[in-house]
Amino acid sequence: MIEWNLVSTKRQLFFAFIRATHTLPVASLRSIVANKAHSSPRYRAAALRNLMQAAPLDVTLGRPFAEKRIIVRLHYGV
């Protein structure tokens, strides 16, 4: 019988990156998102996700995820 793994290793790694960057201050998250040369795309995406959560509500305005991502990038200049 085949056992299906519902959570792939790539997804587990991404969620581990989200947990690892959750405790970082906003300045560190900004530098990770902006630094394409030294950070992997998954690590930068995890940092951006936490940066979106740290953004003030008057910036994000309760927008959907895709719009919020664009607004937060513009707000923090990354």
Secondary structure as UniProt FT lines:
FT   HELIX           9..21
FT   TURN            22..23
FT   HELIX           26..34
FT   TURN            36..38
FT   HELIX           41..54
FT   HELIX           57..60
FT   TURN            61..62
FT   HELIX           65..76
//
